[in-house]
Amino acid sequence: MPTIDAGASGASTVSSGISLIKTIIGAGLLSMPLAFSTDGIAIGIVIILLAALTSGYGLFLQAYTSKYVPLGHATFFNLCSVSYPTLSVVFDIAIAIQCFGCALSYLVLIGDISPTFVTYVPYVDPVNYRTFWILVSTLICVPLSFLKNLDNLKYTSILGLVAILYMSLLVIGHFLTNDIPNEYKGDITYFPPTISGIFSTFSIIVFAFTGHQNMFSIINEAKDKSLSNISKLINFAIILSSIFFIIVGLAGYLTFGDKVTGNVILSYPQAWYNNLGRFSIVFMVIFSFPLMIHPARISVNNIYYFISVNVFDHQIVDDDDDIIIATISNENTSLLPNVDSQESQIASKKSNVVPLPHKTFLVITTALLLLGYGLAISITSFAFVLAIVGATGSTAISFILPGLFGFKLIGSESQNPTLKEIILKQLSLALTIWGIAVMLLCLYTTIFLSQV
């Protein structure tokens, strides 16, 4: 196991934790009350805990299997290259679409919500308010999107977490004070009224825990890359997220009952503190936007690299020393003790270290921003398309890919895997099967139940 220099550069555990928590706890938090209205209190809590367990194990597998690629270069593309080489570019396409779709949804949310608390803008026609606020967001989103490392976003992530905390306290405060008129309230159940109701909101809970798109970047940038440290980080983030989801979900549901809407903050009557909550939504998604652009950019670069090398046979030159970075092999990058890289069958395979030259970085980032803002202004409703993207992209990066990595790589460095490794491999296979089942269920719900 490589030693970690205490003075080595890298993100601190606190900084890494903030990035992961902010990635997980997003706009999905505000839809938790709706999930409880269809699942009931008891089943709703069970599904949240199940989603937390499976998502947490997916994050753990990302940390565990990152030792099979060069240190500091863990990506979905690189793990696919040493485990399922023919699928690497396919999964990167899915990741790019999923992350870009989330970023796009944030821009649409900014345009939809901002006019609800800023009802007048001088010299702007009300019909153009939505476009105006989307363009205003560029003042913050664009500069942050050009930051190369997640660690550079730690302070904006803190601000985003403050906004999430305020919205959570707002929902809990209304529940405790019981100040919502009775005409806004509906019935409360402990068990789901219908089975189809569970299916209709199942994806809300499952996808709420998606933070896997940034997990490899967090591992790469961490000062302490040991598995024990990363595991503690994952456990803390999953437990804290679960607590937030359950408390806010229950508080919102117990306040409005089955009359709760998809975004609980928009259910409250006009008041300055409620308008501040609406502003907090916009504030939160503005600082979440670059967290989605970051992994989308990495995946697009991986796709570009794959096409350049394998289709056009081009050579990619690194900015730093003007040499071509192709492959690195036989490098001990273990996060685990007692792993001999020279005896490892997998470590002997070549792992791509995909370069990202500064010019390419600028071009990809600019293209993503132009495309994102262009679509956000022109598209007013794409919930159906976004649901399809979430059902495929989110399940791929949260369950299917980590499960496949774990099943293929864990214990591969030994002819006689330990009992622990055998158990982890089987659990990895179970996670993959779970991911496929979730994908099919969510696609069925989106395509068929939404038409009913």
Secondary structure, 3 states (H helix, E strand, C coil): CCCCCCCCCCECHHHHHHHHHHHHCCHHHHHHHHHHHHHHHHHHHHHHHHHHHHHHHHHHHHHHHHHHCCCCCCCHHHHHHHHCHHHHHHHHHHHHHHHHHHHHHHHHHHHHHHHHHCCCCCCCCHHHHHHHHHHHCHHHHHHHHCCCCHHHHHHHHHHHHHHHHHHHHHHHHHHHHCCCCHHHCCCCCCCCCCHHHHHHHHHHHHHHCCCHHHHHHHHHHECCCCHHHHHHHHHHHHHHHHHHHHHHHHHHHHHHHHHCCCCHHHHCCCCHHHHHHHHHHHHHHHHHHHHHHHHHHHHHHHHHHHHHHHCCCCCCECCCCCCECCEECCCCCCCCCCCCHHHCCCCCCCEECCCCCHHHHHHHHHHHHHHHHHHHHHCCCCHHHHHHHHHHHHHHHHHHHHHHHHHHHCCCCCCCCCHHHHHHHHHHHHHHHHHHHHHHHHHHHHHCHHHC
